[in-house]
Amino acid sequence: MSQTLVIGADGQLGQELVALLKEKGMDFYETTRKDLDITDSKAVQAIFYHLKPKVVYLCAAYTAVDEAEGKGKKLNWQVNVEGTENVARAASKYGATLIFLSTDYIFNAKDDSPLAVDEKEEPINAYGLAKAEAERRIREICQAYYIVRTSWVIGVYGHNFLKTMCRLAKTNQQLTVVDDQRGRPTWTKTLGRFLIYLQESGADYGTYHLANEGSCSWYELASYILKDQAIEVVPVTSEAYKRPAKRPAYSILDLSKTKALGFKIETWQEAVDLILKDLSTRD
């Protein structure tokens, strides 16, 4: 039996993590949303009973942030809170280390200082509220866990901001992008490497932040992504681009705890360049 279980292997991060584990020649078992519904506690217990994993990467999540304010509100809670609790209880029962992905959306910064791992939680949308509650339940249930908060995730898999910008650039001469929200982009490959690194390095259990070095606004990120294309990127305020879920104006995660482990983090510009290069080979 494989001692490593990847739940949510068909998602943006899950696909990247699976690719990295294969590169390392590691033995693992993966499940997709079709294979395992984490909101079904009996199904979760059954797969843990069968596999008895020692390490569990929980990449499955409900990430439709705007829909979570309306028609997806119930599903957001069921997957991100109740589903997480089901996996946490199974991990605790079978002595597995749980590695869980959380978000910068659990914060609502009042100043411009990077957000430390022990910063006060203050979610301003339903998705952030669910993730904060999921964190609380993991800490209550599990002894062996890593909670990794991340932000602005981009990569070659799934749907994300970078791929959306590239797609829109093919059919538009001008794009308007929000310029009054600042954060750190996160490459799925950097994130996946860190999740593996935590386990392999024997880092202390607890909560960590992972994003790429540097910070920017969405407008600055879009401008860099499209820097080699003949398209105009125009900055606008959040008021001009209202969405159902509120976003924090400042969500730059403090990476000092992660850096103290000796983990190498690329800049967000390096990450964007590498993603674009990878995507160009897949077209």
N, C-alpha and C positions, 0 to 999 in steps of 0.2 A: 504493500500500500504506500502511496505517496504521502510524505509528511507535510507537504505544502498544498494548500487549497486556495485558489483564486476565485472569489465569488464576484460575478459581474464582469466576466472576461470579454464580453462583447461591447463594453462601453469604451469611451474615449481613453481613459486611463487603463482600463483592463486590457485592451488590445496592446497597448504599449508595454505594460508589465509582462504580459505573456511573451511578447517578442524578446524582451530583455532576459527573462528566465530561460528561454530557449537558447539564446546566445551564450549564456553561461553554462549550458548543458545541465541545467537543474531539472530534477524530476518533480512534476507537480500535477495536480488535477484541477481542471477548470470547469466552471459552470457559467451558463448564460442565463438570461431572464427566462428563457424557455425551459431550461433544465431545472431551475430552482427559483421558486417564489419565496423570498425571504420573509414575506408576511405570513407564510404558512409555517407555524411553529413545529408542527409534526414533520413536515418535509425537511426542515432545517435539522431537527434532531436526528432524523433518519440518515441523512448524508454524513453527519458527524459520527454516528454510530458505525456506519459502514467504513468510513475512511480513517477515522481517529487521527485527524491531522494534528501536527505540532505547531504549525504556523498558518494563520488565516489572513489573507488580504481581502478586506471587504471593500470592493470597488463599486458594488451595486448601490445605486442611489437614485432618487427622484430629483432631477436638476432643472426642471422647467420652472424657473424662479418666478416669472410673471404669472403663469397659470396657477401656481401655488396660492395666489391671492384670491382665486375664484374657483373655477371648475375643478382644479387640481388640488384644492386645499386638503381634502380628505386623504387623497392618495399620497400627497406629500408627507402627511403625518404617519400614515400606515407604513410606508416604505422607510422613511428616514428615521423614524422613532421606533415604532413597533417592530419593524423588520430588523433594525439594528439591535434592539434588545433581544430578539430571538437568537440572533447569531452570537451575541455576547454571552447569553446564558449557556448556549451549547459549547462555546469556546471554554468557558469557565468549568463546565461539567467535565469536559474531556482533557483539560489541562493544556489547551492550545493558547499560543500568543496571538492576540487579535491586533491587527493593524488597520486602523480606521481613518478615513479621509473626512476632514471637516473643512471649514470655510472662513474667510475673512468677514463674511456677512454676519457673523455672530457679534461683531463690534459696530460701534457708532462713535468714532473718535471725536473728541471735542477740541483737540489741538493738533499740531503737526509733528508729533513725536512718533516714531515707529512703534507699532503695537507689540508689546511684550507678551509672552505666553501666559502671564498671570494678569493681564489687563482685564478690567471689569467687562463682563459680557453685557451687551445692550442691543439685541437684535431689533432691526426696524422693518423686517419683512418676515413672512411666514416661513420661508425656506431657512433663514437664519435662526429663527426661533426653534424650528424642528431640529436643526443640527446642534444647537446649544443643548437641547434636551437630550439628544442622543449621546452627546459627550458625557452629560451628567449620569446617565444610566450605565454607560460603560465603566465609569469610575466607581460606581456603586456596586457593580456586578463582578467585574474582572480584577484580578490581581496582576496578570501579565498582559499589558496592552501598550500600544503606541497610538496616540491620537496625533495626526499630522494635519495642521490647518494650512490651506493653500489658497491661491487667488488667481483670477484671470487666466484660467487654464487654456493653453493653445498646443497644437500638435498636428500630426499628419492624420490622425484617426478621428472619426466622429465629426460632430458639428462644433465649431468654435469660431471665435471672432476673426482670427487670422484667415481661415478658409472662407468665411463670409465676405470679408473685404476683397479677397482675390476673386471671388465669384462675381461680386457686384461691379468690380472694376472692368469686367469684360463687356458690360452692357450699359455703363454709365460714364459720362464725362466729368461728373462732379458728385462727391459724396459729402454729407454733413455728419460730423462725429462729435460727440460730447467731449468738452475740454475742461470741465470743472469737477471731474472725479479722478483722483490719483491713486495708483496702486502699483503692485509688482506683477508683471506677467509671469506665468509659470509654464515651462515646457514640460509636457508629459514625460519626456525621456529623463529630464533632470529629476522629476518627482518620482518616477519609477525606480531610478537608481538609488534614490535616497531611502525609499521604503525597504529595498533589499539591504542597503547598507546598515540601516538601523538594526535589523535582525542579525546580520552577519558580524557586525562589530561588537555585539553584546552591549549596546548602549543602554543606559538606565531607562526603565519603563517610565512613561509619562507623556507629556504633551510637547510637541515641537512645531515650529513654523518652517515651511519650505516654499520659496519662490525664487525666481532668478534675481541676480544682482541688479541694482539700479531701480529706478521708478519712473513712471511716466503717466500721462493722461491717456484716455482712450484715443483722443485726437493725435497725440504724439506717436502712439503705437501704430495707428492706422497710417500715418504719414511715413513711418519707417517701413512698414510692410509694403507700401506702394511707391517707395522712393524711386524705383526704376521704371515706373509706368507713367504714361501720359494721361494723368488724371488729377483733377484738382480736389484736394481734401480741405473742407471748410470747417473751422471750429464753431460749435454752438454750445449753449448752456443746457443743463438738464431740463430746465423749464421748457425749452423748445422741443424737447424730445421726451415727453412724458410717457412713463410706462407704469403698469399696475403696481409693480413692486418698487419700493423705494430702495435706492442704493446709497451706501455711505459715501460721502464726499472724499473721505480720506481713509484708506485702508492699507497702508504700507506696513507689512508685517516685519517685525524685528527678527532678524536671522541669527543673532549672536549665539543662541543656544545650539543651533545647528552647526554653525561654523566652529564652535568649540569642540565638536566631535572630529574635526579634521576633514569634513566632507567638502569637496570642491564644487563650487556653484558657478555656472556660466553667467555672463551678463545677459539681460533680456535681448539685447541687440544680437549677440552671438547666437542665441537660441533661435531668433527669428530667421537669421541668415541660414542656419542649418536646416530649419523646417522647410523654408522655401526651396533650398537645394534638393532636399529629399522629395518634396512634392513635384518638382520639375522632372524627376526621373520616373515618376509614377504616371504622368500624363500620357 
